Amino acid sequence: MKYRIRLIETDEGWSVSCLDLPGCHSQGSNREEALDAIKDAIQLWLEVEAEESGIKSAETLELAV
């Protein structure tokens, strides 16, 4: 599945949000770190959503940016 993300550069580094998953945000000191962090955040978001919904498993196979 592909997810839309928004990267924002600030004086403190990069913030990143997944536009398709409410409340799924992360950050990094550089762009690459922020992209790696949002991949982890998306996976965790999906795992929590699955657990709360009673879904046995959820996988993230691809992130297109």
DRENDRENPA-84618 format. One record per residue (C-alpha): x, y negated, z. Coordinates in steps of 0.25 Angstrom, whole numbers, plus 5000, padded with zeros to 4 digits. Layout:
<dodos>
XYZ/...
</dodos>
This chain:
<dodos>
500050005000/500549864997/500349745007/500449605005/501349525014/501649385016/503149335020/503349205026/504749145029/504949055041/506149005049/506049125058/506049225046/504949295038/503549335043/502749435035/501249475035/500549585028/499349515022/498549645021/498649685036/498149585046/499149555057/500349625050/501449535051/502949545053/504249455051/505749465048/506949385049/507049395033/506149435022/506649585021/506449605036/505049545036/504649635024/505249755032/504449715044/503149695037/503249835032/503349885046/502249795051/501349845039/501649995043/501349965058/500049895055/499550005046/499950105057/499150035068/497950015059/497950155055/498050195070/496950105074/496050155062/496250295065/497050315052/498150435054/499250365045/499550245037/500750225027/501350105021/502050145008/502350015001/502449875003/502549784991/503049634993/
</dodos>
